[in-house]
Amino acid sequence: MKKTWKWLMFGLVILMAATLVLPMGADAAKKKRRKVKYKPLRAERAVVKTVRFAYSESATAIVPLVALQKGFLKAEGINATGKPLKSGAMALSSVYGGSLDFGTTSNGRLVQWASKGWNMKTVAVNNTGFLAVVMVKTGDKTSKSMADLKGKKIAIQKGSGTHIAWLRYIDKIGMKESDFEMRYMRSSRIGAAMGTGTIDAAIPWHPFARSILNRGLARQIISEDKIATVAKVPYPFMLYTRTSFIAKFPGITQKVVNAWVKSKRWIENNREEAAKLYHKFSTRRGKKLKMADARYFVKIIKFKTDVWNEEMMADLKANQVLLKKLGKIKTTPNLYDYIDNSFVKKAGSM
């Protein structure tokens, strides 16, 4: 009986000791897991002290402006700088070359970089909505369609998303680029060309288009909506980076995408403030843009969708098919290989 009692007491002591030790072990394991979770991001930040962004001077700059100036990137622990550039090609080259880390551009650029085999990926949708119009010089009082402009000098920024969308538009109405005398130039320079009378018509995007119209240098004949409807272009703009950046710094990439998604939700709920922010940015160099124009841009640009969906993929494929048909690209790789939706899905996107 004494032996039994002794063994019982020994078992009770062991049980109590285990009860005390187990929670401590669980806490230690929890702390260890927490360490593993956050250590990689700290290590990434130690290497990438500042994340550098390139973005277009078009109205699509609203999202990066909000992310940078309203503190959404800072709230994610990202020290960031932004560089507005006059063309998507400049931004793309800078990000691909490594002098900048993230950029925004139209979906047409993805088809081009995929054809070249560049290791780049889009990680989120910046916005959707076509932003260019067809305009003619003020002396032209009769032209109403592209057919009326056959054989005339037309300016457009070569290789841009607007150029590709316009090519799809004229293809749908039974015309081709060779029907016109093309003058390739940056959208930012079209106003000057209109003013000197060296071109008859142009397809610039906003805010350059609105600035030209506000100065009385041209007359609009085809709207953004008509081009988008006929060509069937949702026209997604995208946030992208190098594939190597994603592989080396997935934590930072996630934080950037988090900030992008939150910035877009903020714009949807604060359109007037977003319009003021963009108006200040777009008029900093004397561009003739009214506050009403900035409000108009915020109204027509769509910020709801963050994930690349099947409609957008069909749009990408249509760009690819047309560019191959016209001989502007040589290869047609699988475009899904250049899309990474994993970060936006983790960010609780729409």
NORKAFEN-V96155 format. One record per run of one state. SS is the DSSP state (a for helix, b for strand, c for the rest). FROM is the first residue (numbers start at 1). TO is the last residue. If there is no record, write none. Layout:
ss=(SS;SS)
from=(FROM;FROM)
to=(TO;TO)
//
This chain:
ss=(c;a;c;b;c;a;c;a;c;b;c;a;c;b;c;a;c;b;c;b;c;b;c;a;c;b;c;a;c;a;c;b;c;a;c;b;c;b;c;a;c;b;c;a;c;b;a;c;a;c;a;c;a;c;b;c;a;c;a;b;c;a;c)
from=(1;2;48;51;57;61;70;72;76;80;86;88;98;102;107;108;117;120;129;132;133;134;138;147;150;153;157;161;173;177;180;181;185;187;197;201;203;205;206;208;215;218;223;224;232;237;243;249;250;270;271;283;291;301;302;303;310;326;335;339;340;342;347)
to=(1;47;50;56;60;69;71;75;79;85;87;97;101;106;107;116;119;128;131;132;133;137;146;149;152;156;160;172;176;179;180;184;186;196;200;202;204;205;207;214;217;222;223;231;236;242;248;249;269;270;282;290;300;301;302;309;325;334;338;339;341;346;350)
//
